[in-house]
Amino acid sequence: MNSVRANSVGMLRLAALRLVGPPCTTPAEAVGVLGAAQGQDLPGVLASIAMRTASGDVDEVRRAFDDGEIVRSWPMRRTLHVVPARDLAWMLPLATARPLAEAAKRRTQFGLADEAVERAGEVALEVLAGGGRLTRAELAQRWADAGLIRESAHVTHTISVLAMHGVLAYGPFATAKEQALVRLDEWVPEPRRLAREDALVEWARIYFAGHGPARRQDFARWTGLPAADVRTAVEGAREHLVTDDDGLLLDPATPERLAAVYDPGAELLLPGFDEFVLGYGERAEILDAEHADRIVPGGNGVFRPTVVRDGRVVGCWKWTGSGKNRRVERELFAHTPGS
C-alpha cells in the first residue's frame, strides 16, 4: 500500500484523530472516534475533545458528560480515560484483569484490607442509589463515617478499583471543575454489550481507525492487553483496515481525509495529554528522540502541552499573563523550521 507512505505518518495520524480535516459533529462522536481519550488532566481532556468538534466549545463537552453520553473511568492501564458511556461495559472486562491484580498487591503493601474495599463498594451503591451524585470528597466522607477508609491515597485507590469493577464512574459535573461519581448501572441503564472476542475486534478496529497509521505494539501498549488478546483483536480487525509497506495499520479512508484538508501544515496547540502524543508506544514518527524529555521532563509522567506543525511535535507552549494580556508563549525546539 505505497500510497499510504505518500504523506507523513504524523499528518495521517492528525487526520485519523480528527485534529485536521472535517471535524466531528458532537463531543460524543469525537470520543467515539478515539475510543478512549486519556483523562487524568480534566481541563486538558475537555480541550482535546472540543478541538475535534465543529463548535470547539468546551461547554458542549461538559454537556455531553451531563447528558450521559460520555463518562470518565479506568478502562485500561489503571489510567483515567474518557470513553463513550455505552461502551464502557464491554471495555472494562477486557483490560482490567491485570490492573486489578496489581491493585490487590498494592493493598497488601499499604495495609488496606480487601474487605474494606468491598464494604466501600456496598456503601457507594447504597448512597448513590436512585440517581445519587457525590463528589470525591463527599463519597470519601461517607466512607469515613462508616469507619472504612480515611487516607486520601486509599480513597483514590478504592474509587479506581470500584470503577474497574463497573460500580462507579465519573459522570455529570458537580461544580465547574469537578465531576460527580455515579452508579454506573443507573447512569448507563442500556449499555452496549459484546461477546469477548467481538469486543476485542471492535477495540482494535476503533483504535486503528481513530489512531492509524499505528503498529500492533502501539495498540498493545494503549490497551495493556496480553499478547494473545492483541493477536485476536488485530487479526479480527484486519478486514476493516489497510496496511502500509512498514506494517502500519489504518483506516482506508484516512488518506482521503488528509487529502481534503485545506491547510494540512497549520500549527496546532495541543493539550498535554492529547492522544496524538499519548496514544502510541513509539513516538519517533512525530518527535525527535533528543527532545523527548522536553515534553515530559524527567520522565515524571506529566506531559506538557505541545506545538505541532506538519505532523511533528516541534515545541511546547503555555499560557502567560491574564485577562486581556493572556497570550500563548511558545518554547520551540532548536532547529525547528519557522522558529
N, C-alpha and C positions, 0 to 999 in steps of 0.2 A: 504494500500500500504506500508507494513512494510519494503520492500526493500529500499525504499527511505531513511529511517532513518539509514540505514547501514553506510552511510557516513555523516559527519557533514554538517549541513546546510550551513556553511561558505564555505566549499570546493565545494559543489554543486553550490553555487552561483558563485564562481570563474569560474566554468566550463560554466555555463549559460551565464555569462558576457564575455566569451571568453578571460579571463585572464590566464587560463590554458587550456591545450588541443589544438586541431587543431586550428590554427589562421584563421582569416578572410583573404580573398584574397586581398581585397581592403578597403580603408577607408570608402567608401560608403556602403559596405557590413557591416562593423563594426557598423556604425551608424544605419543602418537598423536593426541590431540585437538588439541594445539598444533601438531603438525607439526615444530616446532623451537622450542627454548627457549634464549635467549641464555645462554651458559655460561662466559664468561671468569672470572666470580666463582664458583668451585666451591661454597663453602658456601651462597652465595645461591641458585644454581640448584637445589641439593638441597632447600633450604627451599621454593622456589617449587613444585617438583614435589610435594613432600609435602603442601603446603597444598591441593592439588587432589584428594587421595585420602581415602578413608574413614578410614584409620588416622591420617593426618597424621604418619606416622613416617618420619623421615629415614633411619633404618637400613634401612627397606624399600626406599627409593630406592637406597641403596648395593647392596643385594642384587640389584636389577634390573640394575645395571651388572655385578655379579659373575656373574650368570646369563646375560649376553649379550643381554638384552632391549633395552637402550638403550646408546648409545655417545656419546662426545663427539668432535666433529671440526669441520672448517671447510667446511660445505656451501655457504656463501654469504657475501659481503661480507668475506672474509678475517677472519671473526669466529667464535670458538668457539661451537658450539651443541650442545645435547643433542638427539638425534634417535632415532627407532626404529631399531634396528640393521639390520633387514631392508630398510629404506627408503633407507639411505644410498647404496646402489649406484645407484639411479636418480636421486637428488638431485644427486650430485656432478657428473655431466656437464652439468647444466642451467645452473648459475650460477657455475662456477669458471673459465670461459674468461677473463673479464676480470681477476679477481684473480691468475690465474697469469701473465697477460701483464704486469700491474703488478709482480708479484714478480720477473719476469725483468729488468725495467728497473732495479729497486732493486738487484739483484745486481751489475749493472754499476757502480752508483754506489758500493757499499761493497766492491767488489773480491772478490766470491765467484764463482768460476767455475762455469758450468753443469755442467762435468764433475765437479766436487767434489760437487755435489748429487746427480747421477746415481749416482756411486760410493757416496755415503752411503746411497742407497736400496738398492743392491745389498747393502751391508754389513748394513743393517737387516733385509732379507729373510733373510739368512744367519743372523744371530744370534737372530732371533725364530722361525725355522723350528721346527716340531714343538711348538708351543704355548708358545714363549718369551714371557716378560714382563719388560720392563725399565722402570725409571723414566726420566724425562727425563735425570737426571744419569748414570745407568748407560749409557744409549744414547750420550749425549754423550762419555763416556769411551771407548766402543768406537770412535767416530769419531776421537777424538783419537789413540788407539792406532794407527789406520790412517793417521795423518798427513793427515786430511782437514779437519776442522772443529774449531776450538777456541774461538772467541769466543762468548760467551753469546747475543748477538743473532743470530749466524749459525746457532746451534743452533736457536733458536726459529723462524727463517725456514725452515730446512730441514725441520723437523718439520711445519710448516704446509703447505709445498709438497708433501711426500710424502703428507700426509693428503689434500690436494685431489686428488692423483693416485690415491687409493684404495689406497695402500700400507700406511699406518698408521692407527690410531685409538686414542683413549684408551678402554680397556675396564674391566677389573676394578680394584679398589682394591689397591694395593701396601702402603699404610700407611693410617692413619686419615685422613690429609689429602691423599693423593696417589694418583692413578690410574696404572696401568701402561700403557705403549704395547704394542700387539699388532699382529700381521699381520692386516689386515682380511679377507683371503681365508680365513684359518684361523679367525678368531674368529667370522665370519659366513659359514659354509660354504654356506648356502642363501639368498642374498639375493633379494629381490623385484626383478625387472627389468621395466621398462616401455619401450615404444617412446617416442621423444622427445615426440611430440605428446600421447600418452596421459599421459606423466609431467607435462607442463606443465599439462594439465587437472586432473590429480589434485592437484597442488600448489595450484592456485587453489581447488579445492573444499575441501581441507583448511583452507587459510588462512581463507577467509571463513566456513566453518562453525565454526572454533575461535576466530576473532577478530572476526567481524562483529557489528554493522554497521561496514563499512570501505569505503574507496574503492579504485578501481583503482590510484590513486597510492600508497596505503598498501602494497598488495601489491607494486608495483614497487619501492618503497624497501626493503621487507622482504627481498625476494629478490635485488635488484640485477640482475634480468633486463633485457635490452634490450627496447625498446618493442614490437617485432614479436612477441616471445615472450610478453610480458604480454598483448597483444591476443589471441593464440591461446589462452592459458591461461584468461583471464577469459571470453571468448565461449564456449569449450567447457564451462565450469563453470556457466554461467547456468541450465541446465535443473535444477540441483540447488539453486538459490538463489532468493531473492526480493529485490526492490529497493524501497526506500522512495522517498518523493517527492523526496528530495535526491540520489538516485542511489547511496545506500549499499547494499551487498550483504550479505546474511546468510542463515543457515540458517533456513528457515521454522519450525523447532522452537524457536529461541532465545527468542521472546517467551513461549512456553509454559513453558520452563524458568524464566524470570524470574517468571512468574505463580505458580509453585509454591513460591517462596521465602517462608518464614515471616516473616523479618525482613530485607527487602532493604536496609534502611538501616544495618545493623550495621557497626561500624567494622572495617576491615581494616588490618593492619600488613604491608605487602608488602616483600620484599627489594628491594634497589636496582635490580636489572636485570630485574625481572619484566616479562613480556610485556604487561601492562596499560599500561605506560609505554613500553616499547621496541618494541612490535610494530606501531607506526604511524608514518607520516611526519608526520601532523598530530596535535597534542595539544590543540587548542582545546576539544574537547568534554569533556575531563577535567581540564584545568589552565588557570588564568588565565595569560595571557602574562606578566603582571607578576611572577609567581612562578616562571617557568621556570628562572631562574638559581639558585633555591634548591635545586632537586633535582639540578642538575648545575653546581656552582659554577665560574664562569669558563669554562664550555664545555669542561672538561677530559676529558670522556668518562667520568667516574666518577660514576655515578648513585647518589644517596643513597636509603636505604630511605624509603618513603612511607607516609603515613597517608591512607586512603581512606574517605570517607563519602558515601553516596548517589551513588555513581558518579563522584565527583570527588576529585582529589588535593587535600587540604586542609592538608598539612603534611609534615614529615619526622620521623623517630624514630631513636633509638639506644639500645643497652643501656648502663646505667651501674651501677657497683658490681660486686660479685662474690658468689658463694655465695648465702646466704640474703638478702643485701642487693641482689641483682641485680634491676633493675627497668627498665621502659621509660620513657625520657624523650622526651616529645613536643615538637616545635617547630612549633606551628601557625601558619599564615599569618595575617596581620591580617584582621580582619573575617570570620573563619571561624565559621559557626554552631556554637555549643556550646563555643567556645574561651574 
